[in-house]
Amino acid sequence: MSENTPFVDNDYCFACGALNPAGLQLVFERDGDVLCTRFRPSQLHQGWRDVLHGGVQATVFDDLMSNCMFRIHNCNVVTAELRTRFRRPVPLDRELEFRAWRSGGRSPVWELRAECRIHGAESGQVLSTAQGRFMETRTTGR
């Protein structure tokens, strides 16, 4: 693949592809300028016992922020940089809510932020966060 070749979406993305039986199959909802997804991890997504693996969290953040740019800002992007901060252990078998929003930048590089909380929890504590920079790109198949 050359750098001028467009990326192709064939709905087999590990994070959000509906055709990938081994994937997370994330579904997105818009809340104003924020894109949200809910995810209930199982033992298959474990790092330490009863704790969601940090790489799975990073995957959700990455895909959610990229989809935020596409679904809310009508802009196809690829990840240029992703930083995650793990504030507290994220439990398995609880429904989690991830939220992402554009926080800055300008064409062709955009900055986004995201956070993870237990869905519906009274405390609403942020369990993990992410920041990323995303580069505009050409895609096909969406």
C-alpha positions as semicolon CSV with decimal commas, in nm:
position;residue;x (nm);y (nm);z (nm)
1;M;0,000;0,000;0,000
2;S;0,148;0,337;-0,098
3;E;0,086;0,648;0,108
4;N;-0,148;0,782;-0,164
5;T;-0,370;0,472;-0,162
6;P;-0,700;0,536;0,016
7;F;-0,790;0,328;0,318
8;V;-1,082;0,091;0,252
9;D;-1,361;0,027;0,502
10;N;-1,503;-0,323;0,451
11;D;-1,697;-0,334;0,785
12;Y;-1,444;-0,580;0,932
13;C;-1,281;-0,339;1,178
14;F;-1,188;-0,518;1,502
15;A;-1,350;-0,242;1,710
16;C;-1,667;-0,149;1,519
17;G;-1,702;-0,382;1,222
18;A;-2,037;-0,557;1,217
19;L;-1,891;-0,837;1,000
20;N;-1,607;-0,928;1,237
21;P;-1,727;-1,212;1,463
22;A;-1,419;-1,181;1,688
23;G;-1,446;-0,803;1,718
24;L;-1,597;-0,570;1,977
25;Q;-1,878;-0,460;1,740
26;L;-1,908;-0,116;1,895
27;V;-2,222;0,085;1,818
28;F;-2,215;0,464;1,838
29;E;-2,464;0,727;1,955
30;R;-2,436;1,100;1,910
31;D;-2,495;1,336;2,204
32;G;-2,456;1,684;2,053
33;D;-2,088;1,717;1,960
34;V;-1,995;1,408;2,164
35;L;-1,987;1,053;2,029
36;C;-2,062;0,773;2,277
37;T;-2,043;0,396;2,284
38;R;-2,128;0,141;2,550
39;F;-1,932;-0,176;2,599
40;R;-1,968;-0,461;2,848
41;P;-1,631;-0,640;2,868
42;S;-1,608;-1,005;2,960
43;Q;-1,327;-1,228;3,080
44;L;-1,217;-1,251;2,715
45;H;-1,106;-0,886;2,747
46;Q;-0,918;-0,931;3,075
47;G;-0,569;-0,809;3,162
48;W;-0,531;-0,870;3,535
49;R;-0,803;-1,082;3,698
50;D;-1,139;-0,899;3,681
51;V;-0,979;-0,593;3,515
52;L;-1,025;-0,478;3,154
53;H;-0,700;-0,493;2,957
54;G;-0,551;-0,150;2,889
55;G;-0,498;-0,233;2,523
56;V;-0,869;-0,302;2,480
57;Q;-0,947;0,034;2,640
58;A;-0,701;0,202;2,403
59;T;-0,866;0,026;2,108
60;V;-1,211;0,155;2,208
61;F;-1,075;0,508;2,257
62;D;-0,895;0,502;1,922
63;D;-1,196;0,383;1,726
64;L;-1,441;0,610;1,908
65;M;-1,234;0,923;1,846
66;S;-1,185;0,835;1,480
67;N;-1,558;0,775;1,440
68;C;-1,630;1,103;1,619
69;M;-1,450;1,285;1,339
70;F;-1,634;1,087;1,072
71;R;-1,983;1,079;1,220
72;I;-2,000;1,427;1,374
73;H;-1,751;1,630;1,170
74;N;-1,782;1,445;0,835
75;C;-1,406;1,396;0,816
76;N;-1,216;1,070;0,753
77;V;-0,905;1,039;0,968
78;V;-0,634;0,797;1,074
79;T;-0,463;0,797;1,411
80;A;-0,136;0,990;1,428
81;E;-0,090;0,974;1,805
82;L;-0,281;0,820;2,094
83;R;-0,213;0,865;2,466
84;T;-0,411;0,687;2,734
85;R;-0,419;0,740;3,108
86;F;-0,543;0,459;3,329
87;R;-0,674;0,624;3,647
88;R;-0,849;0,329;3,815
89;P;-0,893;-0,041;3,739
90;V;-1,179;-0,088;3,494
91;P;-1,398;-0,380;3,602
92;L;-1,523;-0,660;3,382
93;D;-1,895;-0,747;3,357
94;R;-2,007;-0,385;3,403
95;E;-2,147;-0,177;3,121
96;L;-1,899;0,097;3,042
97;E;-1,964;0,425;2,864
98;F;-1,693;0,580;2,650
99;R;-1,735;0,940;2,527
100;A;-1,523;1,133;2,274
101;W;-1,518;1,490;2,145
102;R;-1,300;1,714;1,929
103;S;-1,088;1,936;2,152
104;G;-0,880;2,134;1,903
105;G;-0,657;2,131;1,602
106;R;-0,723;2,235;1,246
107;S;-0,716;2,071;0,908
108;P;-0,539;1,839;0,839
109;V;-0,460;1,742;1,204
110;W;-0,734;1,730;1,467
111;E;-0,712;1,676;1,844
112;L;-0,966;1,472;2,037
113;R;-1,026;1,367;2,397
114;A;-1,220;1,077;2,544
115;E;-1,312;0,924;2,877
116;C;-1,446;0,599;3,020
117;R;-1,689;0,564;3,312
118;I;-1,917;0,290;3,443
119;H;-2,250;0,350;3,273
120;G;-2,516;0,471;3,514
121;A;-2,283;0,476;3,817
122;E;-2,380;0,733;4,077
123;S;-2,021;0,841;4,143
124;G;-1,950;0,893;3,775
125;Q;-1,576;0,853;3,837
126;V;-1,358;0,871;3,531
127;L;-1,176;0,537;3,504
128;S;-0,952;0,614;3,208
129;T;-0,895;0,892;2,957
130;A;-0,738;0,937;2,616
131;Q;-0,605;1,215;2,398
132;G;-0,527;1,175;2,032
133;R;-0,418;1,351;1,719
134;F;-0,584;1,241;1,395
135;M;-0,478;1,310;1,038
136;E;-0,727;1,360;0,756
137;T;-0,709;1,091;0,489
138;R;-0,886;0,954;0,186
139;T;-1,103;0,647;0,235
140;T;-1,334;0,434;0,027
141;G;-1,618;0,199;0,113
142;R;-1,800;0,403;0,376
